[in-house]
Amino acid sequence: MEVNYLENESLKDSINAEIDRMRKRLIEMAEIVHANPEIGYQEYQTSKIYTEELRKKGFTLTNEFSELPTAFKASYQGRKIGPTIALLAELDALPGLGHACGHNIIGTASVGAAIAISKFMPMIPGTIMVFGTPAEEAAVNNAGGKVRMLKEIKKVDAAMLVHPSSKNMVNTRNVCREALKLEFHGKAAHAGAVPHLGVNALDAAINTFNLINAMRQHLTNDVRIHGIISHGGDAPNIVPAYAAIKLYVRARKREYLAEVVEKVKNCARGAALGTGATVEVNSYAARYLNMVSNPTLATLFQKNWEQLGLTIEVSPERSYGSTDMGNVSQELPAIHPYIAIAPKGTPGHSEAFMEASRSEKAHESLIYATKGLAMTAVDLFTRPDQVIKMKKDFEDFKTGKFIDY
């Protein structure tokens, strides 16, 4: 029998009870993924854990999705045609730090919510989907799995995930980001005997940072430029013939980001010219766009979390991190809530956050995240008026009537 729209709260209760029954298995999956961290595009074991769980529960699976070996798409069709809701499962970890961004919680919550909902899909109109999305962290070349999968993801009606944090927040804002690799080529020579015969590529790299630092006071306050010298030479007695910089440029608006990126490139060109070196400039990951939280989706999600007893913080500040979920949010209605798994002030991408991602607090938050996703999906499946309103919000954003800043 198809669900009565007036009874969606009862349906939520039933699904939450199912999630409670799944608690042990959900925590087990999150722990296994945490103990076996895999960097972008190498998340073979993580992908296998999630796809095997979904396949056992009757989902239709497409592996090696969008020509990405660890990506996947899983779907479960309801009683009849209705909204298609996607829950996104980030798969990757950080090099050297493991799951210091809590992606083991993200993926498990999305998979768990979809499985819990699937048990009730025979009386629900619509389709629940899970996309396994690799390489969100720009620690590998061509990072940005969601950008590469966007052609398929944007076919759905709404997309959601829940990200670990030190706060509970729903309506989140962040910034755009470009990942640049600057490679300087000089000429090797004996650094003590005949340095005048060499061209120092490392000097070009260092002067690039000096020029960027001189430029900072002439940029707006939302801009962030930060990076590393990933190669600076081979030995102290050899004039470096090759040096490389990897850096991020971040800004609130994509148009201004493009301006700043060009200025950074000019810093590299000027530094190369001044030292006699040459420079190659490339982007080594997809450009990430700022997150646009759909107001209707965010309101539904917040009400559901508050119904579960969570206190939601409203931060006037913008996050200066970036995610490929931002690109998704600019193509369809989406949200990217945060759930606290660590004490306030605990920085992401740290040892402390890595430890927090396997803590008892993280396990509790995993269940809240799973329930929040499932309950909000139920709202969309059973309340057509909210789907219409959600799509109107998105249309307002696309036509400039609603912006995130």
C-alpha positions as CSV (number, residue, x, y, z in Angstrom):
1,M,0.0,0.0,0.0
2,E,1.3,3.5,-0.9
3,V,2.1,5.7,2.1
4,N,-0.4,8.3,3.1
5,Y,1.3,11.6,3.0
6,L,-0.2,12.5,6.3
7,E,1.6,9.6,7.9
8,N,5.1,10.4,6.9
9,E,6.1,11.0,10.6
10,S,5.1,7.4,11.3
11,L,7.1,6.3,8.4
12,K,10.1,8.2,9.7
13,D,9.7,6.5,13.1
14,S,9.7,3.1,11.4
15,I,12.8,3.9,9.4
16,N,14.6,5.3,12.5
17,A,13.8,2.0,14.3
18,E,15.4,0.2,11.4
19,I,18.5,2.3,11.6
20,D,18.7,1.5,15.4
21,R,18.6,-2.1,14.5
22,M,21.4,-1.5,12.0
23,R,23.5,0.4,14.5
24,K,26.1,-2.4,15.2
25,R,26.7,-3.0,11.5
26,L,26.9,0.7,10.6
27,I,29.5,1.3,13.3
28,E,31.4,-1.8,12.1
29,M,31.5,-0.5,8.6
30,A,32.7,2.9,9.7
31,E,35.4,1.3,11.8
32,I,36.6,-0.9,9.0
33,V,36.8,2.0,6.6
34,H,38.7,4.1,9.2
35,A,41.2,1.3,9.8
36,N,41.9,1.0,6.1
37,P,42.3,4.5,4.7
38,E,42.7,4.9,1.0
39,I,43.6,8.0,-0.9
40,G,41.7,9.3,-3.9
41,Y,41.1,6.9,-6.8
42,Q,42.6,4.1,-4.8
43,E,39.5,3.5,-2.6
44,Y,39.1,-0.1,-3.8
45,Q,38.4,-1.7,-0.4
46,T,36.1,1.1,0.8
47,S,34.1,0.9,-2.4
48,K,33.8,-2.9,-2.1
49,I,32.6,-2.7,1.5
50,Y,29.8,-0.3,0.5
51,T,28.8,-2.0,-2.8
52,E,28.6,-5.4,-1.3
53,E,26.4,-4.2,1.5
54,L,24.1,-2.4,-1.0
55,R,24.0,-5.4,-3.3
56,K,23.0,-7.7,-0.4
57,K,20.1,-5.4,0.3
58,G,18.7,-5.6,-3.3
59,F,20.2,-2.4,-4.8
60,T,21.0,-2.3,-8.5
61,L,24.7,-1.6,-8.8
62,T,26.9,0.0,-11.5
63,N,30.6,-0.3,-10.6
64,E,33.5,1.6,-12.1
65,F,31.1,4.4,-12.7
66,S,31.9,7.4,-15.0
67,E,35.2,5.7,-15.9
68,L,36.4,5.9,-12.4
69,P,37.5,2.5,-11.0
70,T,36.3,3.1,-7.4
71,A,33.1,5.1,-8.1
72,F,29.7,3.4,-8.1
73,K,26.0,4.1,-8.5
74,A,23.4,2.1,-6.5
75,S,19.6,2.5,-6.9
76,Y,16.4,1.1,-5.4
77,Q,13.1,1.8,-7.2
78,G,10.0,2.4,-5.2
79,R,6.4,1.5,-5.8
80,K,6.0,4.0,-8.7
81,I,7.5,7.0,-10.3
82,G,8.4,9.8,-7.9
83,P,11.4,11.9,-6.9
84,T,14.9,10.5,-7.2
85,I,17.0,11.3,-4.1
86,A,20.7,10.8,-4.1
87,L,22.9,10.3,-1.0
88,L,26.6,10.8,-1.7
89,A,29.2,8.6,-0.1
90,E,32.7,10.1,-0.1
91,L,35.3,7.4,-0.1
92,D,38.8,8.8,0.2
93,A,41.2,9.6,3.1
94,L,44.1,12.0,3.5
95,P,47.7,11.0,2.7
96,G,49.6,10.5,6.0
97,L,46.6,11.3,8.2
98,G,44.0,8.7,7.2
99,H,40.4,9.6,7.9
100,A,41.2,13.0,9.4
101,C,38.2,14.5,7.6
102,G,35.7,11.8,8.7
103,H,34.8,10.4,5.3
104,N,34.3,7.0,7.0
105,I,31.3,8.6,8.6
106,I,30.0,10.3,5.5
107,G,30.0,7.2,3.4
108,T,28.6,4.9,6.0
109,A,25.8,7.3,6.9
110,S,24.7,7.7,3.2
111,V,24.8,3.9,2.6
112,G,23.0,3.2,5.9
113,A,20.2,5.7,5.3
114,A,19.6,4.3,1.8
115,I,19.5,0.7,3.0
116,A,17.0,1.7,5.8
117,I,14.8,3.5,3.4
118,S,14.9,0.6,0.9
119,K,12.9,-1.6,3.2
120,F,10.0,0.7,2.9
121,M,10.3,1.6,-0.8
122,P,7.5,-0.9,-1.8
123,M,5.1,1.7,-0.4
124,I,7.0,4.9,-1.4
125,P,6.9,6.7,-4.8
126,G,10.4,7.4,-6.0
127,T,13.9,6.1,-6.2
128,I,16.7,6.2,-3.6
129,M,20.2,6.3,-4.9
130,V,23.8,6.2,-3.5
131,F,26.7,7.6,-5.5
132,G,30.1,6.5,-4.3
133,T,32.3,9.5,-5.0
134,P,36.1,9.2,-4.9
135,A,38.9,11.8,-4.5
136,E,37.1,14.7,-2.8
137,E,40.4,15.6,-1.1
138,A,42.7,17.3,-3.7
139,A,45.7,15.2,-2.6
140,V,45.9,13.4,-5.9
141,N,46.0,14.5,-9.5
142,N,42.6,15.1,-11.2
143,A,40.8,15.1,-7.8
144,G,37.2,16.0,-7.7
145,G,35.2,12.8,-8.3
146,K,31.8,14.5,-8.0
147,V,32.8,16.9,-10.8
148,R,33.7,14.0,-13.1
149,M,30.4,12.2,-12.1
150,L,28.3,15.3,-12.4
151,K,26.7,14.4,-15.7
152,E,24.9,11.5,-14.0
153,I,24.5,13.0,-10.5
154,K,22.6,16.0,-11.9
155,K,19.8,13.8,-13.3
156,V,18.4,13.3,-9.8
157,D,16.1,15.7,-8.0
158,A,18.1,16.3,-4.9
159,A,21.5,15.3,-3.4
160,M,22.6,15.2,0.3
161,L,25.5,14.1,2.5
162,V,26.5,14.8,6.1
163,H,30.1,15.8,6.9
164,P,31.8,15.4,10.3
165,S,32.8,18.6,12.2
166,S,33.1,20.0,15.7
167,K,29.7,21.7,15.3
168,N,26.1,20.8,14.2
169,M,25.3,23.0,11.3
170,V,22.9,22.7,8.4
171,N,23.0,25.8,6.2
172,T,26.6,25.9,5.3
173,R,28.6,28.3,3.1
174,N,32.2,28.0,1.8
175,V,34.4,29.2,-1.0
176,C,35.6,28.3,-4.5
177,R,39.0,26.8,-5.0
178,E,41.6,26.3,-7.8
179,A,44.5,23.8,-7.4
180,L,47.6,25.0,-9.3
181,K,50.9,23.3,-10.0
182,L,53.7,25.6,-11.0
183,E,56.8,23.9,-12.5
184,F,60.0,25.9,-12.9
185,H,62.8,24.8,-15.2
186,G,66.3,26.2,-14.9
187,K,69.8,24.9,-15.5
188,A,72.0,22.7,-13.3
189,A,75.5,23.7,-12.4
190,H,78.0,23.2,-9.5
191,A,76.6,25.5,-6.8
192,G,80.0,26.2,-5.4
193,A,82.4,26.1,-8.3
194,V,80.4,27.6,-11.2
195,P,77.0,28.8,-10.0
196,H,77.1,31.6,-12.6
197,L,76.6,28.9,-15.3
198,G,73.3,27.7,-13.7
199,V,69.7,29.0,-13.6
200,N,68.2,28.4,-10.2
201,A,64.6,27.1,-10.5
202,L,64.2,27.1,-6.7
203,D,64.9,30.8,-6.6
204,A,62.0,31.2,-9.1
205,A,59.7,29.2,-6.8
206,I,60.7,31.2,-3.7
207,N,60.3,34.5,-5.6
208,T,56.8,33.4,-6.6
209,F,55.8,33.1,-3.0
210,N,57.4,36.5,-2.3
211,L,55.4,38.1,-5.1
212,I,52.2,36.4,-3.9
213,N,52.8,37.8,-0.4
214,A,53.4,41.3,-1.8
215,M,50.0,41.0,-3.6
216,R,47.9,39.9,-0.6
217,Q,47.1,43.4,0.7
218,H,45.5,44.2,-2.7
219,L,43.1,41.3,-2.6
220,T,39.7,41.1,-0.9
221,N,39.5,39.5,2.6
222,D,37.8,36.4,1.4
223,V,40.9,35.3,-0.7
224,R,43.2,32.5,0.6
225,I,46.4,31.5,-1.2
226,H,48.4,28.7,0.4
227,G,50.8,26.1,-0.9
228,I,54.0,24.1,-0.6
229,I,57.2,23.7,-2.6
230,S,56.8,20.1,-3.6
231,H,60.2,19.8,-5.2
232,G,63.2,22.2,-4.5
233,G,66.2,20.5,-5.8
234,D,68.3,17.3,-5.3
235,A,71.4,18.3,-3.5
236,P,72.9,21.5,-1.9
237,N,75.9,21.5,-4.3
238,I,73.7,21.5,-7.4
239,V,71.9,24.6,-8.7
240,P,68.3,23.3,-8.9
241,A,67.3,22.7,-12.5
242,Y,63.7,21.9,-11.4
243,A,61.4,23.2,-8.7
244,A,57.6,22.8,-8.3
245,I,54.9,24.5,-6.2
246,K,51.5,23.1,-5.5
247,L,49.1,25.7,-4.1
248,Y,45.4,26.4,-3.7
249,V,43.7,29.7,-4.5
250,R,40.3,30.3,-2.8
251,A,37.7,33.0,-3.1
252,R,34.1,33.5,-2.4
253,K,32.9,34.1,-6.0
254,R,34.0,32.1,-9.0
255,E,34.4,35.3,-11.1
256,Y,36.8,36.8,-8.6
257,L,38.6,33.5,-8.2
258,A,39.4,33.5,-11.9
259,E,40.9,37.0,-11.5
260,V,43.1,36.0,-8.6
261,V,44.2,32.8,-10.3
262,E,45.5,34.8,-13.2
263,K,47.3,37.1,-10.9
264,V,49.0,34.2,-9.2
265,K,50.0,32.8,-12.6
266,N,51.5,36.2,-13.4
267,C,53.5,36.1,-10.1
268,A,55.0,32.8,-11.3
269,R,55.7,34.1,-14.8
270,G,57.4,37.2,-13.3
271,A,59.5,35.2,-10.9
272,A,60.6,32.9,-13.8
273,L,61.5,35.9,-16.0
274,G,63.4,37.5,-13.2
275,T,65.6,34.5,-12.6
276,G,66.0,33.3,-16.2
277,A,63.9,30.2,-15.6
278,T,60.8,29.1,-17.5
279,V,57.5,28.0,-15.9
280,E,54.7,25.6,-16.8
281,V,51.3,26.4,-15.2
282,N,48.6,23.8,-14.8
283,S,45.6,23.0,-12.8
284,Y,46.0,19.5,-11.1
285,A,42.4,19.1,-9.8
286,A,38.9,20.2,-10.8
287,R,37.9,23.7,-9.8
288,Y,35.6,23.5,-6.8
289,L,32.7,25.9,-6.6
290,N,31.1,27.4,-3.5
291,M,28.4,25.4,-1.8
292,V,24.8,26.7,-2.2
293,S,22.5,25.1,0.4
294,N,19.0,24.8,-0.9
295,P,16.8,26.6,1.7
296,T,13.8,24.2,1.6
297,L,16.1,21.1,1.9
298,A,18.0,22.8,4.7
299,T,14.8,23.7,6.6
300,L,13.5,20.1,6.3
301,F,16.8,18.7,7.4
302,Q,17.1,21.0,10.4
303,K,13.6,20.2,11.6
304,N,14.4,16.5,11.4
305,W,17.6,16.8,13.4
306,E,15.9,19.0,16.0
307,Q,13.1,16.4,16.3
308,L,15.8,13.9,17.2
309,G,17.0,16.3,19.9
310,L,20.1,17.9,18.3
311,T,20.9,21.5,18.8
312,I,21.8,23.3,15.5
313,E,24.2,26.2,15.5
314,V,23.9,29.0,13.0
315,S,27.2,30.4,12.1
316,P,27.4,33.9,10.5
317,E,30.9,33.0,9.4
318,R,31.8,31.4,6.1
319,S,34.0,28.3,6.0
320,Y,37.1,28.8,4.0
321,G,37.3,25.2,3.0
322,S,36.1,23.9,-0.3
323,T,34.4,20.8,-1.6
324,D,33.3,19.3,-4.9
325,M,29.8,19.1,-3.4
326,G,29.7,22.8,-4.2
327,N,29.7,21.9,-7.9
328,V,26.8,19.5,-7.3
329,S,24.9,22.2,-5.5
330,Q,25.1,24.6,-8.5
331,E,23.5,22.0,-10.7
332,L,20.7,20.7,-8.6
333,P,19.1,21.2,-5.1
334,A,21.6,20.0,-2.5
335,I,22.7,20.3,1.2
336,H,26.0,19.6,3.0
337,P,25.2,19.6,6.8
338,Y,27.9,19.2,9.4
339,I,27.6,17.0,12.5
340,A,29.8,17.3,15.6
341,I,32.1,14.3,16.3
342,A,34.8,16.2,18.1
343,P,35.1,19.0,20.8
344,K,34.7,22.5,19.5
345,G,37.8,24.0,18.0
346,T,39.2,20.6,16.9
347,P,40.7,21.3,13.5
348,G,39.9,19.1,10.6
349,H,42.8,17.4,8.8
350,S,44.6,16.8,12.1
351,E,45.6,13.8,14.2
352,A,43.0,14.9,16.7
353,F,40.2,14.8,14.2
354,M,41.4,11.4,12.8
355,E,41.1,10.0,16.3
356,A,37.7,11.6,16.7
357,S,36.5,9.9,13.6
358,R,36.5,6.6,15.4
359,S,35.4,7.7,18.8
360,E,32.1,6.9,20.6
361,K,31.0,10.4,19.8
362,A,31.5,9.7,16.1
363,H,29.5,6.5,16.4
364,E,26.6,8.4,18.0
365,S,26.8,11.1,15.4
366,L,26.9,8.5,12.6
367,I,23.4,7.4,13.7
368,Y,22.1,10.9,13.9
369,A,23.6,11.6,10.4
370,T,22.0,8.4,9.0
371,K,18.6,9.3,10.5
372,G,18.7,12.9,9.3
373,L,19.4,11.8,5.7
374,A,16.7,9.2,5.8
375,M,14.0,11.4,7.4
376,T,14.7,14.2,4.9
377,A,14.4,11.8,2.0
378,V,11.1,10.6,3.4
379,D,9.9,14.3,3.4
380,L,10.7,14.6,-0.3
381,F,9.2,11.2,-1.2
382,T,5.9,11.9,0.6
383,R,5.4,15.7,0.4
384,P,5.2,16.8,-3.2
385,D,4.7,20.4,-2.1
386,Q,8.1,20.4,-0.6
387,V,9.7,19.1,-3.8
388,I,8.0,21.9,-5.8
389,K,9.2,24.4,-3.2
390,M,12.8,23.0,-3.3
391,K,12.9,23.2,-7.1
392,K,11.6,26.8,-7.0
393,D,14.4,27.7,-4.6
394,F,16.9,26.3,-7.0
395,E,15.4,28.1,-10.0
396,D,15.6,31.3,-7.9
397,F,19.3,30.7,-7.4
398,K,19.9,30.0,-11.1
399,T,18.1,33.2,-12.1
400,G,20.0,35.3,-9.5
401,K,17.1,35.9,-7.1
402,F,18.8,33.8,-4.4
403,I,22.6,33.7,-3.8
404,D,24.6,32.2,-0.9
405,Y,26.4,35.4,-0.2
